[in-house]
Amino acid sequence: MPRKIVLITGASRGLGRNTAEHLAARGIDIIGTYHSKADEAQAVLERLQQAGANAAMLQLDVSDSSSFAGFAERLGETLRSQFGRERFDFLVNNAGIGLNVPFIETSEAQFDQLLNIQLKGPFFLTQRMLPLLVDGGRIVNISSGLARFSLPGYAAYAAMKGAMEVLTRYQAKELGARGIRVNILAPGAIETDFGGGVVRDNPQVNDFIAGNTALGRVGLPDDIGAAIALLLEEGNGWITGQRLEVSGGMFL
């Protein structure tokens, strides 16, 4: 059987990179996107190739929906020329940024930036990718534990993630006729450079989260990459329209 191909947005760093590495280790070929740091993307590409994956990295600004038609053309050409395929199998809408600003201080510009990256981007990118996604394919969107529990400073960010959870259910319903499964994964607090690395680098924040998590520690990138890989495994095709929180039992 031909190897499966996954498209992962924001694959040059953080959870996207970790997910790419987990999937490559499972024999899945990778097409990742990066925003601006081509050197980081190249380093990830080389690691994926060393792991035995056929891999490519393409530039994409998920906040600019006007660029998606051109991206689809480049993706189609990459599929044909490098992978010998017309379509890919899995889409992971991972790219995103963090924002920790009190509700009363959140500016319209900050709100619009989050809207474009966290909601409008994956909405219209997924729409544009559907002709290139195989029937029976799978889509994994990314939410946050902050859509379930509330911490001051994350009103705008969590609102976008809550909208993505609703969108996921509608996508699962409307794309089910093509056999496409759509689920959303909600990480808890993870030790990455996300949001300036505050969870990883601030001992007080790290201790607070660990003390409010059933498993007694902060999450690691491997916890999330492995969970996304789980949703894409062959035996899990009867799961769709679901929210899976991967937080170690944070704020139960």
N, C-alpha and C positions, 0 to 999 in steps of 0.2 A: 504494500500500500504506500502511496505517496505520503511524505511527511506533512504534518499539519503546519500551517503558517499563522502566526499571531501578529496583529498590529497593536503596538503599545504606544500610546502618546506619553510624552515625558519620560522616555526610557533612558535618558543619559545620567540620571541621578536618583537618589532616594529609593522610594518604593517601586518606581517604574524600572529602575535598573535591577533591583533585587528580583522583581517578578520575571524580568527577561532571563536572568541567570537561572532561576528555578525552572522555567519552562524549557530553556535550552538543555538543561540537565535531563529533562524528560523526553528529549528527542524532538522538540518542536522548533521549527525555524522562526526567526525573529525579524520583523521589520519594526524598528523603533523610530520615534521622532524626538527631535530636540529643538529647543527654541533658538538659542544663540551661541552656546558654548560648543563649537565644533570639535575642540580638542578633547573635551570630556566624552563627547559622543564617539569619537574615534577610539578612545581607550576602551570604552564599553564594547564597541564593535569587535575589537581585537580579542577581548576576553571571551565573547560569545563564540567567535570563530575557533578559538583554542579549545572551547568546550565541545566542538564538533558541529555547531549549528551553522547553517547557511544564514547569514545575517546581513542586514542593510540598515543604515540610519539616514533618515530624510529630515530636512528642516521643515518645521511647521510652527506657526504662531496660532495657537488655538483661540486667541482672543480676536482674530481677524477672520470672520466668516467669509469675507469676500475672496480670501485666498484658497478656499476649500476646493473650488473647481479645478484650479491649477494643481493643487496637491493631488487630487484624484487622478489627474492625467499622469503625473510623475509616478504615483504609486502603481498605476496600471502598467506603465512602461517597465518599472522595476520588477513587477511580478512576471511579466513576459520574458524579459531579458535575463534576469538573474535566477528566477525560480522555475521558469518554464510553466507557469500557471496563469490563468486568467482571473482567478479569484483567491481570496484568502479565507481562513476558517474562523478565526476568533478576533474580536476587537476588545481591547481594554482601554477604556476612557480614563486615564490616570492623571494626565497633566493638570497641574493646579498650583495655586499659591495660597499662602496663609495670610490672615489679617487678624490682629488682636487690638481692637480699638473699641472703647465703650460706645454703646448705641448712641448716646447723646452727642458724641464727638465724631461719628462716622460721616465723612463727606460724601457728596454725590459722586465725585470722581472715584473715590474708593469703592463705593457701591457699584458703580458702572463697570469698573475694572473686574471686580469679582463676578458680576453678572455675565460679562463677556467670556470669562475664562471658565467659570465653574458651571454655568447653565446654558447660555446661548451657544457656546463653543461645542460642547458635547451633543447638544440637541441637533444642530445643523451639520456637524461633522458626521454623526451617525447617519443622518438622512442621506448625506452625500456618499457615504461608504456602502450603503445597502446594495447598489448594483454590483459591487465588487465582493460582497460577502456571500459565501455559499449558502444555499438552502440547507437547513439543519445546523447552521453555524451558531456561535454563542457570543453574547455581548456581556461584559462585566463593567458596570459603572462603579464609581467610588463615591461613597458618602463619608460620614464621620460619626463617631459616637456622640458628638456635639449636637446632632439632630435628635437625639433621645434625651440627654441630660443637658443642663444649662450651666455654663460658666461665664462670668462677666467678661465682656470684650469680644465675644464671638457671634453677636446677633446677625450681622450681615452674612458672614461665612456660613453659619449654621442654617440660615434661611435658604441659601442656595442649595445646600446639601439636602435639606428637607424637600425642596422642589425636585431634585434629582431622584429622590426615593419615589415620589408620586409618578414622575415621568417613567421610571423603570417599570412600574406596573402597567402603564398604558402601552409601552413598547412591547412588553411581553404579550399583552392581549392582542395588539394589532399585528405583530410579526409572527404570531403563533402559526398562522396559516402556511408560512414558509418553513415551519419547524425550527425557527430561531428562538433560542432560549435567552432570556435577558434577566440578569440578577444584579443586585447592588451589594457591595461589600463595604462595611463601615468600620474602619480601624478605630481603635482607641488611641491613646497617646503613645507615640512611637519615637524611639531615639533615632532621629535623622536630623539633617540640616533644615528641615521644614520649619517655617516661622522663625528663622534665625537660629535654629538649633536649641531653643529654650528648654525643651524636654530633656535633651541629651546633656546639655552643658550647665544647667542651673541646678545645683544639688537640692535646693529647697523645693523647686517644682518637681524634680524627680522623686524626692521622698514623699511629697504630698500625694502624688499619683499612685506610687507603689502602696502607700498606706490605705488607699481607697480602692484597691484592686484585689479581687478575690485570690488571685494567684501570687500576690505579694511583690510584684515587680512591674516596671514599665515595659511596654512592648518593644520588640526588636524588628528590624526590617524582615528578617527571615520568617517571623510569625505571619506577616502579611503576604509575602511572596508565595509561601507555601499554601496559604488559604486560597489565593487566586488560582493557583495551579490546580487545587482540589476542585474548584468549580468548573474547570475546563477538562477534567478527566472523563474518559469514555463512560464510566459507570454512573455518572451523575447527570444524565440527560433528562431526567424526569423532574428536575428542579428548575422552575422559572417563575419570575415575578416576585422573588423573595429578597428580603433584606437579611444579610448575614453579618452580625456584629462580631468583630474579632478584636476583643479588648481585654481578654483575660478576666472578665467579670468586673469591669470598672463601674463603680457607683451602682452596684446591684441593690 
